[in-house]
Amino acid sequence: MSRTLAARSLPPGLDYTPAGAWDELADGGTVREPYAALARVLAGADLAGAARAIDAQIAAEGVSFGGGAAPRAFVVDPVPRVVAAAEWSLLERGVAQRARALAAFLADAYGERAIVAAGVLPARVIDSAAGFEPALAGQPLGVAGFVAGLDLVRGADGVLAVLEDNVRTPSGIAYAHAARLARERFLDAGVAALPTGPAFAMLGEALHAAAPAGPEDAYVVLLSDGPSNDAWHEHGVIAARLGLPLVGPGDLEPRADGLWHRSEGRARRIDVVYRRTDEDRLRDERGRPTWLESALLGPVLRGTLAVVNPLGSGVADDKLAHAYVEGMIRFYLGEEPLLASVTTYDLGDESQRTTVLGSLGDFVVKPRHGLGGDDVSICSELDAAGRRAVADAVEAQPDRWVAQERIAISTHPTLCDGRLEPRHVDLRPFAIRGDAGARTAPVALTRVALQRGSMVVNSSAGGGAKDTLVSA
């Protein structure tokens, strides 16, 4: 994906100055080709008024993120992101390719481990993963239904690369759709874009196709923790759009012949569970069965129930596994990766650990199993004592951490205190695997760090979102 520029200056009335990082809208004072129409819109738009209207719309519809008694309103910036058709074409193929490889790895990790025997990936990457479930070892793991949400960032070279792979319970499809509906009601971007709605139908088809007995008359439910789950709003939207029962752990009844859903005195046997729960373990920290194991494991092993994403998916969601995904693509698919990974270092490998610790200020150190940016150390921002603490933690438990090269991720014009300022963004497209293989949904969520200088874009850490326009 090469950078595309056109000889267009920022239009009069557009008061915006890109920062030092690659900017999505402009290269200095020159507007990038995909943003030509939007730049003219922004120059004359009442963005503050649009922002207030969008906030009111989001509040009226109850679009929120965050669990518990006080969920946070979902923040949608009025300035959309534009992805050029040519760039999306490559992303579409690359995201689907990556999802196919991750699904193959997931099945292999619990099966023959051919990738280990071939020397592409060390066995410890699987065995030390928090998401690895020994109870599933040697079992045929159905991966017909599989949803991946990849986090991509654009660095100084202008090329999008995969920062993280999310294959347990990736959220965002309903939030991307909500951002589209709210933004387009109050700001005409002047860009013809792919509609986001078809992503729901694609998801529904994949869920039904995962049924062990086939999609005909398959009974599919969406399993959620309820309001305590950060993405509870999305669970309700997807269930309503697809006509699925929205169930909790207390609605499940395991029987000898399968898993049943009991509601209002009636029961029906479940063919597919779309699991969107925070709990994804079969055993807790004390080795006791979780409610998830008690309800789902037996029917899964007997072949009467499919779970999307499959039980044990955390082994492919692991940040250390991310370091080997390009190798997975070559091994399982016999193809060259269409999307590069942000270079990730396996700190359990002595030579890689020595490289990172010898130049710690060039790296970001992350816990393998963390979520939402927790315990992530941008080492260039730490003083000597802070770096020493990170180094000590890595040396004490190298298999708990990974390192990635620090990237000055791209910025995007964002409305902040009534004016446009550059803020860092990432991009989350979605691959959905059904009976026709993995396909990339026509929807993506752009997340934006609302604080100046921050690179933490997660909604759980105060980030916001942008409508993402994929040029039609």
Beta strands, then each sheet from edge to edge (+ up, - down):
strand 1: 5-9
strand 2: 26-27
strand 3: 30-32
strand 4: 64-65
strand 5: 72-73
strand 6: 76-83
strand 7: 146-154
strand 8: 160-166
strand 9: 220-223
strand 10: 246-247
strand 11: 252-255
strand 12: 258-263
strand 13: 266-269
strand 14: 272-275
strand 15: 306-308
strand 16: 344-346
strand 17: 363-367
strand 18: 377-378
strand 19: 401-405
strand 20: 411-416
strand 21: 419-434
strand 22: 437-448
strand 23: 464-470
sheet 1: 1+ 3- 2+
sheet 2: 4+ 5-
sheet 3: 6+ 23+ 22- 21+ 7- 8+
sheet 4: 6+ 23+ 22- 21+ 20-
sheet 5: 10+ 9+ 14+ 15+
sheet 6: 11+ 12- 13+
sheet 7: 16+ 19- 17+ 18-
end
